[in-house]
Amino acid sequence: MGTTTFCEAPLLTAPGLVMTPRPATEQLVAAAAERIRGCGSCVADVGTGSGAIALGLAQQVPDVEIWASDTSPAAVALAARNALRLGLSDRVHVRRGDLLEPLPGEFDLIVANLPYLPESARLGHPELAAEPDEAIFAPGDGLGPYRRLLASAGERLLPGGAVLIQFHRRVLVAEREELAAFQARLAA
């Protein structure tokens, strides 16, 4: 067990089991917070890992409720523990499962920092060697997790909702009405 600071909050980490949050991901939290501040929103954080995005957002937006998911049992346990330690477990609910599948209801916003590097890129990223492969690399061209998320997001987003993803240290936004075009751009 280790610790790191993310969005000015101390988070427990589990090196080698759960990806350690990176400072670049704070941009995703800031963009999401700006979009929903003061709206009493419901947000899904898909691929939550340590819970960094969900918890950072919950700290910045007091009236938000967040449902977070991850396929990793270690990540779910760590995110729940971090939520409890920060006193946010009443608004940050962590569930184990694939993408949106374990999460109830509809959302104003879906945020995600999913694996997107192809498995063939492992050797080109020695700085990621201590991180769990499944948090970084995906089969084929690596974009399968994002494609699956975008394919299912439209039916889970409320009118006016959007998906915000982190992709190569940038935050990309797709409004509900733009999901098909955004998914086509990822396929290109």
Long-range contacts (C-beta under 8 A, 24 or more apart in sequence): 6-50, 6-52, 6-55, 6-56, 7-52, 7-55, 7-56, 7-59, 7-60, 8-59, 9-55, 9-56, 9-59, 9-86, 11-50, 11-51, 11-52, 11-55, 11-82, 12-50, 12-78, 12-81, 12-82, 12-85, 13-50, 13-78, 14-50, 14-74, 14-78, 15-130, 15-131, 16-130, 16-131, 16-132, 17-72, 17-74, 17-75, 17-78, 17-132, 18-49, 18-50, 18-72, 18-74, 18-75, 18-78, 18-132, 18-135, 19-49, 19-50, 19-131, 19-132, 19-135, 19-136, 20-50, 20-131, 21-49, 21-50, 21-52, 21-53, 24-166, 24-169, 25-52, 25-53, 25-113, 25-166, 26-56, 27-166, 27-169, 27-170, 27-171, 28-53, 28-111, 28-113, 28-164, 28-165, 28-166, 28-171, 29-53, 29-56, 29-57, 29-60, 30-60, 31-164, 31-171, 31-173, 32-57, 32-109, 32-111, 32-164, 33-57, 33-60, 33-61, 35-109, 35-162, 35-164, 36-61, 36-64, 36-108, 36-109, 37-61, 38-63, 39-63, 39-108, 40-64, 41-65, 41-107, 41-108, 41-109, 42-66, 42-67, 42-105, 42-106, 42-107, 42-108, 43-67, 43-107, 43-108, 43-109, 43-110, 43-111, 44-68, 44-69, 44-100, 44-103, 44-107, 44-109, 44-110, 44-111, 44-156, 45-69, 45-111, 45-112, 46-99, 46-100, 46-110, 46-111, 46-112, 46-114, 46-149, 47-99, 47-112, 47-113, 47-114, 47-115, 47-135, 47-145, 48-75, 48-76, 48-79, 48-94, 49-75, 49-78, 49-79, 49-113, 49-135, 50-75, 50-78, 50-79, 50-82, 51-78, 51-79, 51-80, 51-82, 51-83, 51-92, 51-94, 52-82, 53-111, 53-113, 54-79, 54-83, 54-92, 54-94, 55-79, 55-82, 55-83, 55-86, 55-88, 55-92, 57-111, 58-83, 58-86, 58-88, 58-91, 58-92, 59-86, 59-88, 64-91, 65-91, 65-93, 66-91, 66-92, 66-93, 67-93, 67-95, 67-103, 67-104, 67-105, 67-107, 68-92, 68-93, 68-94, 68-95, 69-94, 69-95, 69-96, 69-97, 69-98, 69-99, 69-100, 69-101, 69-102, 69-103, 70-94, 70-96, 71-96, 71-97, 71-98, 71-134, 72-96, 72-132, 72-134, 72-135, 75-135, 99-145, 99-148, 99-149, 99-152, 100-149, 100-152, 100-153, 100-156, 103-156, 105-156, 106-156, 106-157, 106-158, 106-161, 107-156, 107-157, 107-158, 107-161, 108-157, 108-158, 108-160, 108-161, 109-161, 109-162, 109-163, 109-164, 110-149, 110-153, 110-156, 110-157, 110-161, 110-162, 110-163, 110-164, 111-163, 111-164, 111-165, 112-146, 112-149, 112-163, 112-164, 112-165, 112-166, 113-165, 113-166, 114-138, 114-145, 114-146, 114-149, 114-165, 115-142, 115-145, 116-142, 116-143, 116-145, 116-146, 116-167, 116-168, 117-142, 118-142, 143-186, 143-187, 146-186, 147-183, 147-186, 147-187, 150-174, 150-179, 150-182, 150-183, 150-186, 151-183, 153-179, 154-179, 154-180
